[in-house]
Amino acid sequence: AAGEGGDVEGEGGGLTKRARLMLDMVVDLKNNKRGAGGGAGGAAAADADQWGFPSALGKWLKSSAAVGDAAVALRALTYERLCDASAHKGQWWLPEAAGTEAWFTARAAQGALDRQVSSSVAAAAAREGAELLEKAKGLRMNTEARRAIFCVIMGAEDFADALERLLRLPLAEKQDREVPRVLLECCLQEKAYNPYYEVLASKLCERQKKHRLTLQLCVWDQIREIAPTAGDDDKGDDDEQGKPAISVRRIANLARFTAGLLLSGALYPAALKVVDFGGGADVSPRARLQSRLLLQAILSAPRSRSSAVHVVFQAIAAKGLGHGGEMGALRASLGQALQSKALTEGLPKGSGGEEEPGSAAYVRRAAGEAFKILQGVVA
């Protein structure tokens, strides 16, 4: 049948255009592609967003990281703003930048401030680096590896920063041995003991076990320099005239550093076997001072670390009880030193009769517990 307005039957007995349109609308309603109140052309309108852009384009603008929010802001543009030549400056399509001179002024001022701050920080870092290099030369850091390690240790913000920077240093296998040496030398050069080096050395040994042996050997070298052994007597006699005496400050720093590493587990208790705590007649006064300060530093640990003190003496008792050799001699000399009256020499008596860590009464009580442990009695 023929209809008005071009409603003519299609070829081959097909539906008319009006019938096909009605059929498409019914199918769209069935498939929820069209609202019940939608007009003609609703299928195309359903594929557009509220601004009239295709939905696929809107999804691409939202999901594409390369486009970003700046491209999405283009939707707010109008024809009048596009024709306004006075607003065409910089990122003029952004809502906060279009036509606002104050925004550009503030952005330029902030950029200048950031550049000034960065330049001042760089200049300060350069001055600090130059000062550290001068100090490294004064301390006879005569290799590039030693100077780099020194600058990292002394220029770090805290022990965590220093630890991460030390682990990232591109050092060869043998150059790694310089880290404990430089660390110990920095600690001994301080005018007052700084626990920063002790904590850094402990954390370094936790992260890399290979530094334990190097650190122990470095401590032994310093102890033997203070109290030469029998094999070093001839060398010491030849060098004593040209070498200055080791300062008390250096001896005290070494004692506290060694005690801290023993209590933290970075050094094994067997590292004390090179120290003569007995203090024989042939021992020099500085050697007696070094052994006394070391024992005082161990026994002066706070109550929270008393278990670590017990562990040190238990290990010495287990390896030296009933045995000879170096560990047996260490156990014997420690037992003699713990009962000596000179143990508390130079320590404050304490105030109010309370046993404060570092006082003579506190050290005497801790010495009694340590002596019982050495004798095989549980503290």
C-alpha positions in Angstrom: 0.0 0.0 0.0 1.2 3.5 -0.8 1.2 6.3 1.8 1.5 10.0 1.8 4.9 11.8 2.1 6.9 9.1 0.5 5.4 6.2 2.5 5.8 3.9 -0.5 6.4 0.2 -0.2 10.0 -0.7 -0.4 11.4 -3.0 -3.1 10.6 -6.6 -2.6 7.6 -6.0 -0.4 9.6 -4.3 2.4 8.2 -2.0 5.1 7.6 1.6 4.5 9.9 4.3 6.1 7.3 5.2 8.7 6.7 1.6 9.7 10.5 1.0 9.9 10.9 4.1 12.1 8.1 2.9 14.4 9.6 -0.6 14.6 13.1 0.9 15.5 11.5 3.0 18.2 9.7 0.0 19.7 13.0 -2.1 19.6 14.8 0.8 21.3 12.2 1.0 24.1 12.4 -2.7 24.6 16.2 -2.6 24.9 16.2 0.5 27.2 18.0 2.6 24.6 15.4 5.4 24.6 13.3 7.1 27.2 9.6 6.8 27.2 9.3 10.5 26.5 12.1 10.7 23.9 11.3 12.2 20.5 12.5 11.3 17.1 16.2 10.8 16.7 16.4 9.7 20.3 18.9 6.9 19.5 21.4 9.6 18.5 20.6 11.8 21.5 21.1 8.9 23.9 24.7 8.7 22.7 25.4 12.4 23.7 26.2 13.9 27.1 24.6 17.0 28.7 26.8 19.3 26.6 25.9 17.6 23.3 29.3 15.9 22.9 29.3 12.2 22.0 29.5 10.0 25.1 32.5 8.1 23.7 34.4 11.4 23.4 33.5 12.3 27.0 34.6 8.9 28.3 37.9 9.3 26.4 38.5 12.8 27.8 37.9 11.5 31.4 40.0 8.3 31.1 43.0 9.6 29.0 45.8 10.7 31.2 47.4 12.6 28.4 44.4 14.9 28.0 43.8 15.7 31.7 41.5 18.2 33.3 42.7 21.0 31.1 41.0 19.4 28.0 37.9 18.7 30.0 37.7 22.4 30.9 37.3 23.1 27.2 33.6 22.2 27.5 33.0 25.4 29.4 34.1 27.5 26.5 31.7 29.7 24.7 31.8 31.2 21.3 32.1 34.7 22.8 35.2 33.7 24.8 36.8 32.2 21.7 36.3 35.5 19.8 37.7 37.6 22.7 41.3 38.3 21.7 42.1 40.1 25.0 41.7 36.9 27.0 44.1 34.9 24.8 47.1 34.7 27.2 48.8 31.6 28.5 46.4 28.8 29.4 43.5 31.1 28.8 41.0 28.2 28.6 41.4 27.3 32.3 38.7 28.8 34.5 41.1 30.1 37.1 43.4 31.7 34.5 41.1 33.2 31.9 41.5 37.0 32.0 43.0 37.2 35.5 46.3 39.2 35.6 46.7 38.6 39.3 46.9 34.9 38.8 49.8 35.2 36.4 51.6 37.7 38.7 51.2 35.4 41.7 52.5 32.5 39.6 55.5 34.4 38.4 56.3 35.6 42.0 56.0 32.0 43.3 58.3 30.8 40.6 60.9 33.4 41.4 60.7 32.5 45.1 61.2 28.8 44.4 64.2 29.5 42.2 65.7 31.7 44.9 65.2 29.1 47.6 66.6 26.3 45.4 69.7 28.4 44.5 70.3 29.3 48.2 69.9 25.6 49.2 72.4 24.6 46.5 74.9 27.3 47.6 74.6 26.2 51.2 75.1 22.5 50.2 78.2 23.5 48.2 79.6 25.5 51.1 78.9 22.6 53.5 80.5 20.1 51.0 83.6 22.3 50.7 83.9 22.5 54.5 83.5 18.8 54.9 86.2 18.2 52.3 88.5 20.5 54.2 87.8 18.6 57.4 88.4 15.3 55.7 91.8 16.5 54.5 92.6 17.6 58.1 91.8 14.1 59.3 94.0 12.5 56.7 91.2 11.0 54.6 93.7 10.6 51.8 91.5 8.5 49.3 88.4 9.3 47.4 86.5 6.5 49.1 87.4 7.8 52.6 86.4 11.3 51.7 83.1 10.2 50.3 82.3 8.1 53.3 83.3 11.0 55.6 81.1 13.5 53.8 78.1 11.1 54.0 78.5 10.4 57.7 79.1 14.0 58.7 76.6 15.6 56.2 73.6 13.3 56.9 70.5 14.5 58.7 70.3 11.5 61.0 71.5 7.9 61.3 68.8 6.6 58.9 69.8 9.1 56.2 73.4 8.3 56.7 72.7 4.5 56.6 70.8 4.7 53.3 73.4 6.9 51.7 76.3 4.7 52.8 74.6 1.6 51.4 74.1 3.4 48.1 77.8 4.4 47.7 79.4 2.8 44.7 82.3 1.2 46.6 84.3 -1.8 45.6 84.5 -4.9 47.8 87.7 -3.8 49.6 86.6 -0.2 49.8 83.7 -1.3 52.0 86.2 -1.9 54.8 86.8 1.8 54.9 83.3 2.5 56.2 83.9 1.2 59.8 87.3 2.8 59.9 86.1 6.2 59.0 83.1 5.8 61.3 85.2 5.0 64.3 87.7 7.7 63.6 84.9 10.3 63.4 83.6 9.1 66.8 87.0 9.3 68.4 87.5 12.8 67.1 84.4 14.2 68.8 85.0 16.5 71.8 82.1 14.9 73.6 80.7 11.4 73.0 78.0 11.4 70.4 75.8 8.2 70.4 75.0 8.9 66.7 78.1 6.9 65.6 77.2 4.0 67.9 73.6 3.8 66.5 74.8 4.1 62.9 77.5 1.4 63.4 74.9 -1.0 65.0 72.4 -0.5 62.2 75.1 -0.9 59.6 76.1 -4.3 61.1 72.5 -5.3 61.2 72.1 -4.5 57.5 75.4 -5.9 56.3 77.0 -8.6 58.5 80.4 -8.3 56.8 81.1 -5.1 58.7 81.1 -6.9 62.0 84.6 -8.3 61.6 86.0 -5.1 60.1 84.6 -3.1 63.0 86.0 -5.5 65.6 89.4 -5.3 64.0 89.3 -1.5 64.0 88.4 -1.5 67.7 91.3 -3.9 68.4 93.7 -1.6 66.6 92.6 1.3 68.7 92.9 -0.7 71.9 96.3 -2.0 71.0 97.4 1.6 70.2 96.5 2.5 73.8 97.8 -0.6 75.4 100.4 -2.3 73.1 100.7 -6.1 73.5 104.0 -7.9 74.2 104.7 -8.3 70.4 104.2 -4.6 69.9 106.5 -3.3 72.6 109.5 -2.9 70.3 107.5 -1.0 67.8 106.0 1.2 70.5 109.4 2.1 72.0 110.6 3.3 68.6 107.5 5.3 67.8 106.7 6.8 71.2 109.2 9.6 70.6 107.6 10.8 67.4 103.9 10.0 68.1 101.8 12.2 70.5 100.2 10.6 73.5 96.6 9.4 73.0 94.2 11.9 74.7 91.8 10.9 77.5 88.9 12.2 75.4 89.8 9.7 72.7 90.1 6.9 75.2 86.7 7.7 76.8 85.0 7.9 73.4 86.4 4.5 72.5 85.3 2.9 75.8 81.7 4.2 75.4 81.6 3.3 71.7 82.8 -0.3 72.3 80.4 -0.7 75.3 77.4 0.4 73.2 78.3 -2.0 70.3 78.6 -4.9 72.8 75.2 -4.2 74.3 73.6 -3.8 70.9 75.1 -7.1 69.6 77.1 -5.4 66.9 80.3 -6.8 68.6 80.6 -10.2 70.1 81.7 -10.5 73.8 84.8 -12.3 72.6 86.0 -8.9 71.3 87.0 -8.1 74.9 89.7 -10.7 74.9 92.4 -8.2 73.9 91.6 -6.0 77.0 93.5 -6.7 80.2 91.0 -5.8 83.0 93.4 -7.1 85.7 95.7 -4.2 85.5 99.1 -5.8 86.2 102.2 -3.9 87.3 103.5 -3.7 83.7 100.3 -2.1 82.4 100.5 1.6 81.5 98.2 4.1 83.3 96.4 4.9 80.0 95.7 1.2 79.5 94.3 0.9 83.1 92.1 4.0 82.4 90.9 2.5 79.1 89.9 -0.9 80.7 88.2 0.9 83.7 86.2 3.3 81.5 85.1 0.4 79.3 83.9 -1.7 82.2 82.2 1.3 83.8 80.4 2.1 80.5 79.1 -1.5 80.3 77.9 -1.6 83.9 76.4 1.9 83.6 73.8 0.8 81.1 70.2 1.8 82.1 67.9 -0.7 83.7 66.1 -1.2 80.3 69.3 -2.7 79.0 70.3 -4.8 82.0 69.4 -8.0 80.1 71.9 -7.1 77.4 74.6 -6.6 80.1 73.8 -10.0 81.5 74.0 -11.6 78.0 77.6 -10.2 77.6 78.8 -11.7 80.9 76.9 -15.0 80.3 78.7 -15.4 77.0 82.1 -14.8 78.6 81.3 -17.2 81.5 80.1 -19.9 79.1 83.3 -19.7 77.0 85.8 -19.1 79.8 84.5 -21.1 82.7 86.7 -24.1 83.2 88.7 -23.3 80.1 92.1 -21.8 79.5 93.3 -19.6 76.7 92.2 -16.1 76.0 88.6 -16.5 77.1 89.7 -18.1 80.3 92.1 -15.2 81.0 89.4 -12.7 80.1 87.0 -14.3 82.6 89.6 -14.2 85.3 90.7 -10.6 84.7 87.0 -9.5 84.6 86.3 -11.2 87.9 89.3 -9.4 89.4 88.2 -6.1 88.1 84.6 -6.4 89.2 85.8 -6.8 92.8 88.3 -4.1 92.7 87.8 -0.9 94.6 89.2 1.2 91.7 86.1 0.2 89.6 84.0 3.1 90.8 86.9 5.6 90.7 85.8 8.9 89.2 82.1 8.1 89.4 79.6 10.4 91.2 78.1 9.0 94.4 74.5 9.9 93.4 71.9 12.1 95.1 69.4 11.1 97.7 70.8 7.6 98.1 69.2 6.5 94.9 71.0 4.3 92.4 71.1 6.4 89.3 72.7 4.9 86.1 76.4 6.0 86.0 76.6 6.5 89.8 79.1 4.6 92.0 76.3 2.7 93.8 74.6 1.7 90.5 77.9 0.4 89.0 78.8 -1.5 92.2 75.4 -3.3 92.2 75.7 -4.2 88.5 79.2 -5.4 89.2 78.0 -7.7 91.9 75.4 -9.2 89.5 78.0 -9.6 86.8 80.4 -11.3 89.1 77.8 -13.9 90.1 77.2 -14.6 86.4 80.9 -15.1 85.8 80.9 -17.6 88.7 78.1 -19.6 87.2 75.3 -18.2 89.4 72.2 -17.0 87.6 71.6 -13.2 88.4 
